[in-house]
Each structure stands twice: as C-alpha cells, then as structure tokens.
C-alpha cells in the first residue's frame, strides 16, 4: 500500500519539480491556476484529509527513529498562502515534533552576524520537522529587489559587487548540501500566486473586518515591484534547484490545491526517507516483560490484568456466545435428540 501511494504521489508532484540545471521563467513554465486534473475542491479536500493520516503516521516514525530531520522552506509573495498551508497541512501532526520559524526583518543582533546565522539557529533536530515561513532565500529575493539591505548587513564594500548573488546561490547550495550530507532533508516549496489573485486577496483583507490586521500598506508598495520579484524568483529557482534539494513550484491560486500539493511533496519526502520504529532488542524486551508482569500483579481484584487480557476476555465471551447459536447449536440439539431416543 505504501509503495502504491509512493508511486502515485511521485507522479502527482512531478510537474511541480524544477529540474536541476534548468532555466526557469515563472510566467512561461508554471501556471498558478494549474490543478493536475483534480476537478473539484471537495475531491482535493478529501485527498488532503487522507494524506494527513499518512503524514501523521510517518511523522511518528520519524520522531521515534530520530535519525533524520526535515526542513521545509516556504517562499511566496505576500498573500501567497504560507500561513494557511502550514495550518492545514501540519494540523494532524504532533506539535512536539514540529517547529515553525517565521523570519521577519533582521534584528540588530542578527545583522551583526553572517546572513545565514539566524537560519542556522532555527534548524530542526533529528526526528523533527522544521518549517521556515520565509527562509534563507529572502537573502536573494527581498535583499536583491532592495539592494540597500546589503548595506544594513554591514558587508564590506568589495563583497557587495555584481557577483554577490551568484556567490550567495553557491553558498546556499553548499550549505544545503552540507545539511543533507549530515542526515537532514530539505523540502523547498514556492507558492506561485498570480498577480490578479494577489489583488483579490489584498482587497479581501481590506473589505473583511476580521482580515484587516493582515493588510499592510507595504504589501501594495511591494506589489509595484512585481516584475522585479518575478525575475528574482525565476533566477533563484534556476540557480538553487539541486539534486539534493530541488524546488517545487506549487500553483497557489486555489488555496485547497496548494495545500494538497504541499502535503504531497512532504509525504513524498517522508516516504522516501522510510522511517521505522526502532527495534528495542532482546535486553530491552526482557525489561518490558519484567515490567509487564509487575504491572499485571498490581491489577485490582476482578479487573483484567491488562488491556491485552481484557481483549482476550472479550474474544472468549464472543466465541462462547457464538457457540450457543447457529450451526453448533443445531448439532447439540441433534445429539440430544439421539440420546433421548436411545
């Protein structure tokens, strides 16, 4: 069943994957309205619900095995649906095994360090799933569209030359390769929103009182740089989708479909890891048996020794009940009739 799911999931997310070494143009290569043949929202929601059950099981195994950590990087323009994706896709997971880090404007302390420092500090541990709501890719997106931020990062003048972006692409790729070599998997999701859908979502934030808090005038100012961001995203995807950490471009105009895609990519990664519950070994089994005997001795009078004993008692009762009816009962009647006849 898992192998079957793994194959279907791989087929589903294949159109979203940015092939390493390919040259990406967002406008030409990826449609924000694509929905992979899933015709109705209710079908997508049902698929997502099934996927959440699989994710929850895989996360429990990941935490129990505690060998591999998973880092999910979420990038998008404003109103792209990052918060909703986190809320819906991760809703069935154990909060103790999931860490979410949202990166805002760098603090004074963070600006006193190299640009990757604040991201390194929030990495997940082995057995955990870490989610970066915006990530280290802000350093080649927002900082590229607004290069004055390089000055705030206190870089030497020589390090702010025209090769700074190529250098950062290389440094990020090397860092991600280092993480994967040390047992961490990286899932990179770009939520691809159309300009018209962003306009509609901004208006909803203004028109619906409960959403006013989500709107910022800065969002509209950033929207004026739409083409600059599209170019920055296209170059980022081209330069940093690697064999060890590929990008997936998620169609985000339909929130339900974006969440389905994000869940599918994460599930595909966890199935590829294949986490297992640890084998406790013979010594540990002897300790378990000893503890079980002690706990069973502590059972109150007339109470089952334990849950397995209770289950066995229910099975015996059911078998006894079945023995009193049907074919077995008919056989006893016939036997009794024969004895009376004799």
TORKOL-581318 format. One line per 5 residues: number of its first residue (from 1); their letters; for each residue x, y, z of C-alpha. Coordinates in steps of 0.5 Angstrom, whole numbers, plus 500, padded with zeros to 3 digits. Example, Ala and Ser with C-alpha at 12.3 -4.5 7.8 and 13.67 -1.06 7.14 Angstrom:
2
1> AS> 525,491,516 | 527,498,514
***
This chain:
342
1> XXXXX> 500,500,500 | 506,505,502 | 509,503,495 | 503,504,491 | 502,511,495
6> XXXXX> 509,513,494 | 509,512,486 | 502,516,486 | 505,521,490 | 511,522,486
11> XXXXX> 507,522,479 | 503,528,482 | 508,532,484 | 513,531,478 | 510,537,474
16> XXXXX> 512,542,480 | 519,540,481 | 524,545,478 | 529,540,474 | 536,542,477
21> XXXXX> 540,546,472 | 534,548,468 | 533,555,466 | 526,558,469 | 522,563,467
26> XXXXX> 516,563,472 | 511,566,467 | 512,561,462 | 514,555,466 | 509,555,471
31> XXXXX> 501,556,472 | 499,559,478 | 492,556,477 | 494,549,475 | 490,544,479
36> XXXXX> 493,537,476 | 486,534,474 | 483,535,481 | 477,538,478 | 473,539,485
41> XXXXX> 475,543,491 | 472,537,495 | 476,532,492 | 482,536,493 | 480,537,501
46> XXXXX> 478,529,501 | 485,527,498 | 489,532,503 | 485,529,509 | 487,522,507
51> XXXXX> 494,525,506 | 494,528,513 | 493,521,516 | 499,518,512 | 503,524,514
56> XXXXX> 502,523,522 | 504,516,522 | 510,518,518 | 512,524,523 | 511,519,529
61> XXXXX> 516,514,526 | 521,520,524 | 521,522,531 | 521,515,534 | 527,513,530
66> XXXXX> 531,520,531 | 536,520,525 | 534,525,520 | 531,532,521 | 527,535,516
71> XXXXX> 527,543,514 | 521,545,510 | 522,552,507 | 516,556,505 | 517,562,500
76> XXXXX> 512,566,496 | 510,573,495 | 505,577,500 | 498,573,501 | 501,567,498
81> XXXXX> 498,563,503 | 504,561,507 | 501,561,514 | 494,557,511 | 499,552,508
86> XXXXX> 502,551,515 | 496,551,519 | 492,546,514 | 498,541,512 | 501,541,519
91> XXXXX> 494,540,523 | 495,533,524 | 502,533,526 | 504,532,534 | 506,539,535
96> XXXXX> 512,537,540 | 516,534,533 | 514,541,529 | 518,547,530 | 516,553,526
101> XXXXX> 520,559,525 | 518,566,522 | 523,571,519 | 522,578,520 | 526,584,519
106> XXXXX> 533,582,522 | 534,585,529 | 541,589,531 | 544,582,534 | 542,578,527
111> XXXXX> 545,584,523 | 552,583,527 | 553,576,524 | 553,573,517 | 547,573,513
116> XXXXX> 546,565,515 | 547,566,522 | 540,567,524 | 537,561,520 | 542,556,523
121> XXXXX> 540,558,530 | 533,555,528 | 534,549,524 | 530,542,527 | 534,537,531
126> XXXXX> 534,530,528 | 527,527,529 | 524,534,528 | 520,537,522 | 522,545,522
131> XXXXX> 518,550,518 | 521,556,515 | 516,561,514 | 520,565,509 | 527,563,509
136> XXXXX> 535,564,508 | 532,565,501 | 530,572,503 | 537,574,502 | 537,573,495
141> XXXXX> 530,576,494 | 528,582,498 | 535,584,499 | 536,583,491 | 530,587,490
146> XXXXX> 532,592,495 | 540,592,495 | 540,598,500 | 539,592,505 | 546,590,504
151> XXXXX> 549,596,507 | 545,594,513 | 548,587,513 | 555,591,514 | 558,587,508
156> XXXXX> 565,590,506 | 564,594,500 | 568,589,496 | 563,584,498 | 557,588,495
161> XXXXX> 560,588,488 | 556,585,482 | 558,578,483 | 554,578,490 | 548,574,488
166> XXXXX> 552,568,484 | 556,568,490 | 550,567,495 | 547,562,491 | 553,558,491
171> XXXXX> 554,559,499 | 547,557,500 | 547,551,495 | 554,549,499 | 550,550,506
176> XXXXX> 544,545,504 | 549,540,501 | 552,540,508 | 546,539,512 | 544,533,507
181> XXXXX> 550,530,508 | 549,530,515 | 542,527,515 | 538,533,514 | 533,533,508
186> XXXXX> 530,540,505 | 524,541,502 | 523,547,498 | 516,550,496 | 515,556,492
191> XXXXX> 508,558,493 | 506,561,486 | 501,566,486 | 498,570,480 | 498,578,480
196> XXXXX> 491,578,480 | 489,573,485 | 494,577,490 | 490,583,488 | 484,580,490
201> XXXXX> 487,577,497 | 489,584,498 | 482,587,497 | 479,582,502 | 484,584,507
206> XXXXX> 481,591,507 | 474,589,506 | 473,584,511 | 474,587,518 | 477,580,521
211> XXXXX> 482,581,516 | 484,588,517 | 490,586,521 | 493,582,516 | 494,588,511
216> XXXXX> 500,593,511 | 501,599,506 | 508,596,505 | 504,590,501 | 502,595,496
221> XXXXX> 509,598,495 | 512,591,494 | 507,589,489 | 509,595,485 | 516,591,484
226> XXXXX> 512,585,482 | 516,584,475 | 523,585,480 | 521,580,484 | 519,575,478
231> XXXXX> 526,576,476 | 529,575,482 | 524,568,484 | 526,566,477 | 534,566,478
236> XXXXX> 533,563,485 | 529,557,482 | 534,556,476 | 541,557,481 | 539,553,487
241> XXXXX> 534,547,485 | 539,542,486 | 539,534,486 | 540,534,494 | 535,540,495
246> XXXXX> 530,541,489 | 525,547,489 | 517,545,488 | 513,551,485 | 506,550,488
251> XXXXX> 500,553,484 | 497,558,489 | 491,561,486 | 487,556,489 | 489,555,497
256> XXXXX> 486,548,497 | 490,546,491 | 496,549,494 | 495,545,501 | 494,539,497
261> XXXXX> 501,540,493 | 505,542,500 | 502,536,503 | 504,531,498 | 511,534,497
266> XXXXX> 512,533,504 | 509,526,504 | 514,524,498 | 520,526,502 | 518,522,509
271> XXXXX> 516,516,505 | 523,517,501 | 526,517,508 | 522,511,510 | 523,512,518
276> XXXXX> 522,506,522 | 520,505,529 | 527,502,533 | 528,495,535 | 529,495,542
281> XXXXX> 533,489,542 | 533,483,547 | 535,486,553 | 530,491,553 | 525,486,551
286> XXXXX> 527,483,558 | 526,489,561 | 519,490,558 | 517,483,560 | 519,484,567
291> XXXXX> 515,491,568 | 509,488,565 | 509,482,570 | 510,487,575 | 504,492,573
296> XXXXX> 500,486,572 | 501,484,579 | 498,491,581 | 491,490,578 | 485,491,583
301> XXXXX> 481,484,584 | 476,482,579 | 480,487,574 | 483,485,568 | 491,484,569
306> XXXXX> 492,489,563 | 489,491,556 | 491,485,552 | 488,481,558 | 482,485,557
311> XXXXX> 481,484,550 | 483,477,550 | 477,476,555 | 472,480,550 | 474,475,545
316> XXXXX> 473,469,549 | 466,472,551 | 464,473,544 | 466,466,542 | 462,463,548
321> XXXXX> 456,467,545 | 457,464,538 | 458,457,541 | 451,458,543 | 447,459,537
326> XXXXX> 448,457,529 | 451,451,527 | 454,449,533 | 447,450,537 | 444,446,532
331> XXXXX> 449,440,533 | 448,440,540 | 440,439,539 | 441,433,534 | 446,430,539
336> XXXXX> 441,431,545 | 435,428,541 | 439,422,539 | 441,421,547 | 433,421,549
341> XX> 432,416,543 | 437,412,546
***
